[in-house]
Amino acid sequence: MKAKKFISIICGMFLTALVICAQTPLTPADFVCRISPSENDSVYKMLKDAEADFSSRKRSEEVSVIKNFLSGEGNMGIVVRDAAGKKYVLSVGTAGLSSFTRFDICFASETSSALKDLKLSALDSQNNFLLVELPETYAGKALSLTNVLPTVGQRVVVPNFTSNRLEVQPAMVTDVRSNNFLHSAKDALAGSPVLLSDMSSGSSYTLLGMNRPSKSDSDSIYAEFVYPTLSDFVKNWRNVMLDDVDLPLNLFLSMVTSPSSNSDRIAARFVSTKLLTDSGVDIYLSKVNDSYSFKSNFRANPHAGLAYVTASCIKKIFGNSSSFSIDSMYIYENTAKVAFSDGEKTIQSAWVRENGLWKISELEGLESFIKKKRSGGSDWFGDDYFGDPYILNIKGSFLVPTETDTKGFDVAAMLNAQFFGIGLFYQQEKLVMELSSGPEERNAYTFGAIYRVQAPFDLWRFIIIPYVEGRLGITNIHELFDDKSSRLYFGVDYGLDLCFSINTTFAPYVSISGNSVSYNDRERSNNVSLTAGLRLFGFMEDWVW
């Protein structure tokens, strides 16, 4: 009897072991994914339009910034579930990723397939979390959160998922602070989870924390203990969905009429992708040199950069006047017309709902901040002035004398700096010189230096450049020591260049000028120069066609 009982126990233990062994243990690949912007996202589409616009204007730097942003923007995500069993992808809402509201999700366990065009469920801007609800048909595994506080020496697992490759690093908690901790995993990515082994959870792991980039050191990563903030966020996510029930006009007015520079960034939240698609590139190119922050913001995040510079122009239209108020408002479904007034001036605007948020799509007066180079109009010396952006100026001239029948030529090369230029010239002409043997017609070969003052202005793709040049040189230096025809040369040229800008590198031009020359104050020559030349290597970064 005892033998039968012993055999039954052994068999039971064996069968239990078989069941346990038959269960495939879960791995981080079952929960880890990568979240990236969807091509159907309105911001994504706007940036692709901007990329094409910049490309047509030969703005290679801006094109590269947008391409890198769209191809590289994305974070790791982790599949979690709430108390009711609902499944979400959780990620860290970095500045770039938070610009988008529709996402594609690729799972580490199934890199060949992805869920496309999922809508952002909630954005916790205070704690910097993104939450995307997975469809009911998603049958994959999900993690639960753990309320176990991290402790020094605790063993954790840190997965990194990039380029369809998953790397799982075992690590150890090395330091615990108030709401975050450090661990020993090297090269942890922002947004990657920190997992705690927990065989009792039913999923082999629980989520202990999320890695975040350090605000003080861009190369440093720390992990945040997520339970206190995230559990409440997941539980109440429907109450923090992105949605504006009413037009946020009072907040908009307070931001665009505030003298604070930080209000530009807040006001940028009200700029629609429609407005940026229609005018964002033009506004950026017309104002990029006004402030270093415009370009630096664009490089960090092209969407935020375009919205930021547009918001700064909107603020200029309102002129930081706190006397503006809402004059009239008409709402029709997802569009609205709003007029603002300060008693003397009325500004009309149009608004549109984008992904549940009210944003401005048109504003009266904004077009005055946009360069009109493609449609004509002189910029002269206003905010949009670009003048003569070319560094090198080379030219050849045919000299037509106004007093004798002798002719000559002139070649020169100059370095330009907008209103000024310096360079070298070589000139040859015939004239009657007073020599020791008497008057004699001689060739005058002159080498010298040029100093130019000019006042360029643009008209469409033409640059009109009135100028005055002073020239100082030595004539017939080969006879300097035999006191014959060597002379000190001084000349003044005054003329007009007409330049056509083919692109930012190359611009041919023609010119006509009047020249007055003195040779040692003994001989004088007056002629007209007919010139053809090239301007090369434009340097101004706000060049617009």
Secondary structure, DSSP 8 states (H G I E B T S, - for coil): -HHHHHHHHHHHHHHHHHHHHHS----GGGTEEEEEE-TTSHHHHHHHHHHHHHHHTT-HHHHHHHHHHHHH--EEEEEEE-TT--EEEEEE--TTGGG-SEEEEEETTEEEEEEEEEEEEEEETTTTEEEEE--TT--S--BEE------TT-EEEEEEEETTEEEEEEEEEEEE-SSEEEES-TT--TT-EEEEE-GGGSSSEEEEEEEEE-SS-TT-EEEEE-HHHHHHHHHTGGGG-S--SS--HHHHHHHHT---THHHHHHGGGB-HHHIIIIIHHHHHHHGGG-HHHHHHHHH-HHHHHHHHHHHHHHHHHTT-TT-EEEEEEEETTEEEEEEE-SS-EEEEEEEEETTEEEEEEETTGGGGS--TTT--B-TTSTT-----EEEEEEEEEEEESSSS--EEEEEEEEEETTEEEEEEEEEEEEEEEETTEEEEEEEEEEEEEEEEE--EEETTEEEEEEEEEEEEEE-GGGTTTTSS-EEEEEEEEEEEEEE-SSSSEEEEEEEEEEEEEETTTEEEEEEEEEEEEEEEE--TT---
